[in-house]
């Protein structure tokens, strides 16, 4: 069963551009991973400090592969200084 997640990030006011750069760098390598069904980063127009990562993976093994990738390690070790808050919703996909 596919796993779909929505991760919301609120950047610190002084770090909006750095957060955007860090999150945007995840898109292409994530899309190239085996089992990636969808991966995009969105920035809210009316709240530029708010970002949403929307990602969908074929199964748990594909998501685990993503979490063990080099680009994920860079993101994971780098985002906290730019981030005011982060929360994740796992979405149920029907079908």
Helices and strands as residue ranges (DSSP letters): E 3-11, G 13-15, H 16-31, E 36-43, E 50-57, H 60-67, H 70-78, G 80-82, E 83-91
